[in-house]
Amino acid sequence: MAVKSYLPMFRPGDTVTFGVTTAVTAGQAVEVSATADMSVAPAAAASAKYVGVAGHDAAVGDKLTVEVGKPIHELKAVGAITRGQKLEAAAAGGVRTLAAGAAIFLALSSATDGTLVRAIQL
């Protein structure tokens, strides 16, 4: 029997490249953008969609290196998921939009039922 193993896409302390939908300045806190998968914008006050800290200045459309403090995973979506939503555990080890459980991930991409969603662990 073949043994499978799993590693997160990115680990805490890794730098991750994101797209930019609103200009950012080095050192700004950034959050998941509402308009594009794997993209960020400056974090709003009391943001619940925080991802990390901008590593350099970047204009709209640029690629940005973000310092992240939590692992980023690719997980099976159970039901439709929209980027920026908090996620909870779902049946068979998948994740779904937060409904009744504990928020354990924040979606970085949108996904349809049964496809993979990129999510940062909370």
Order of alpha helices (4+ residues) and beta strands (2+ residues): beta-beta-beta-beta-beta-beta-beta-beta-beta-beta
